[in-house]
Amino acid sequence: MDESSASGRMNHYEKGRHTPDIHTLKRIADKLDVPLSYFFCEDDLTAKIICALDKVSDANKSKVLNMLSEMVNNDNSEKN
């Protein structure tokens, strides 16, 4: 994104007048050092989790997934 037009374009995105295409959104994510999925989080806590998860190894991501699966199963068991 050309620096001379970046401010105006970002203003349009922030005000909801325009939506960046996926390529532009990826470039913004790279500049902000966040994963692309960050922009699709519905709350701040999920966004923080996504950013933290993006920084860990695949092996540790698998461990986190296993822990989350256990938590979901426990929560479902408690509901029944």
SVG drawing of the C-alpha trace seen along z (x, -y; Angstrom):
<svg xmlns="http://www.w3.org/2000/svg" viewBox="-28 -11 36 47">
<polyline fill="none" stroke="black" stroke-width="0.4" points="0.0,0.0 1.4,-3.3 2.1,-5.5 0.5,-8.5 -2.8,-6.8 -2.6,-4.5 -4.1,-6.8 -7.2,-7.6 -7.7,-3.9 -7.4,-2.9 -9.9,-5.6 -12.4,-4.1 -11.9,-0.6 -12.2,-1.8 -15.4,-3.6 -16.9,-0.7 -17.2,-2.4 -15.0,0.1 -13.7,3.6 -10.2,4.6 -9.8,7.6 -8.1,10.7 -4.7,9.8 -4.8,6.3 -6.0,7.7 -3.0,10.2 -0.6,7.4 -2.1,5.4 -1.8,8.4 1.8,8.9 2.6,5.2 0.8,5.5 2.5,8.9 -0.8,10.6 -2.2,13.7 -4.9,13.1 -7.4,14.8 -7.1,12.0 -9.4,9.9 -12.2,12.4 -12.3,12.8 -15.5,11.8 -14.1,10.7 -10.8,9.4 -10.1,12.5 -10.3,14.8 -8.1,12.3 -5.5,12.5 -5.6,16.3 -5.2,16.3 -2.2,14.0 -0.5,16.1 -1.2,19.3 0.3,18.0 3.6,17.6 4.0,21.2 5.3,24.3 3.1,26.7 3.8,29.3 2.6,26.9 -0.4,26.0 -1.3,29.7 -1.0,29.8 -3.3,26.7 -5.8,28.3 -5.8,31.5 -6.3,29.4 -9.1,27.5 -10.8,30.6 -10.7,32.0 -12.2,28.8 -15.0,28.9 -15.7,32.5 -15.8,31.7 -18.1,28.7 -20.4,30.9 -20.4,33.6 -21.4,31.1 -24.3,29.8 -25.8,33.3"/>
</svg>
